[in-house]
């Protein structure tokens, strides 16, 4: 194993093929040592953590090359090569998937080496101190327990408790290193335990430097064993603040501080054990008792605690990595939803409200009288899936054209201006034609009555056009047309008008007539179907995400939020037995928020009691689950969003946007 500045470094051995890849440069930038080799003997000599094979390097190896490799060396190769490998990478070692495979392999290699080191330490400890098989088994059980623990807080408590048992010490503390701000790295005093006294604790942050024992150990990556904290040489950069001892009537004697390093050799925290006792279970609740029973740590005990620190570092690093990934993904989802909702100024916060309502309705589902709902038993995983599905249920509206999503009137602004132009042009033509006719009649000595008749007819035709335009303007609004308006539009559409080419054509084209004839809202049937397609887009986009197995049902849940129990929903027309229960829950919450949300130009917000009546009506018609609707109302699910602040849109208040979940409610 190669070393750098006295610290262990992981080496990746490779051939000429990997040397030419961009992946190698990225690894070097991360200060991971990559060594070019040409023969198997070089691998045996340097004992790398990983060996990356390409066809050229493999051709130089003997037939039984795998048996000659040092133990613990993981082998990776390009996926088109027929070789006995532990993992495979894309052809030419494509950067991103190869880096991911190498990262996972390094973690595995670190675990193997840690286990080997742990076994070696255990053997040494047993030989030096006559450890019994029971104690060795105890440490092995601890390692297994640490690997299995999923909750970080529980894991940290377990580390301190088991460490105190192993070393027979009175107290212990755990510190984590926080380098989220590279310019101001900090130590986080995360946890403490004391068997003799009850002491108040709160998480504290302080600067990572050499002034404290934990800071010194974290900065230098080396352990400190202090037989007596009151006898530290004043020349040392670190000292112990004995104010705690004075306040609590305690005495901090022997201290052992051990760095916890991850597989990259980075210090992620410090374990600090205090007051090893000469007798198990003795109380050090007075300074005198500490002076009598507290003793320095011995080598055998330190070996055990080093082994524990190594295993703890891996367990903590893995748990923090998992939690960071969860936070990262959750932040990405929140940001994505917020960005999408910026397209909907009048409905900003809709997805967040639907998520809160859905979770609350799921939480009260055990109160149902229907066995299928009562016995569903939403797990933490189920609630997480429901939350993400609710947050992302309208994600597909990014696939709806902006011209449809922001269409404020039945006609586009261009179509409306074209009609205005035709009206004005035709009016001018009528006036000009009447003037020309009048002039000719004057020249021919026509009576005055005839002139008046021509001018009056022209005025009537012009006023009729103005009336037509007023009706068109009124019909263009996204409101419900009064009875008989369709016939008026048909009459108007037949009126001849001039176009820009000087030819006569109907004042309203057939496509414009169809748009103006929309009974509710501003969208034609084709445009409404495009709005509905947001569900299909949502499912397609969500299926592109490589969900973990416990979240794999999110696309199915989100894709069914417009399905109805009677099969009249979309996009697949699923029936009651095919719609997932989380989707049925989300559908009710989606409709409720669409009804009670802020006014739209085409729909006013309705009071809660009216919204409840509509939900009950939909249930009676066999479209919504009646029991879930009853639970929603009786359990006061709607109260979960009352008084809660949701993100406001930054788009101009005057902008009109369609909300993709409103169109099922037009008939109400």
VENLINQUI-V834028 format. One line per field, one symbol per residue. psi: psi as a letter, one per 20 degrees, with the letter a starting at -180 (. if undefined). A space follows every 50 residues. Layout:
psi = ???
This chain:
psi = pqqokiqpqppoqrahghhiqhhghhghhjkpopppriqhhhghgimrhq ooqrhghhiiqrgkhhiiqqqioqpqrqiipnqnqhrqqqpjlpgghghg ghghhhgggggghggghghghggggghhjlqrhghghghghgggghhhph pgghgghhggghghggilrhrqqpqqpokhnhimqqponhqqqpihqppq qqpqqrpoajhrggggghhikqqpoohoijkppiiqhqrpojhgghhikr oodqpoppqopaiijpoirppoppmpqippiqpljqhghghgiprqqrgg hhgghggggghhggggggghgghhgggggghggghgggghiiimhikpig hhghgggggghhhjhijqiphhghjhmorhgghgggghgghjhjhiiiip qhhghkohrhqrhggghgggggggghghggggghggggghhghjkqqhhh ghgghggggghghgghgghhhggghiqlrpprpihghghgghhippqqai ijqqrqhprghhghghiphqbjqrgghghhghihggggggghiipmqrhi jijghgghijijqqhjjiariilqrgiipqghhhghgghggghhgirqqr hjpqqqrghggghgghghghjkhqohhhggggghikhhihipjppqpqqj qphiqpqqpijhiijhi.
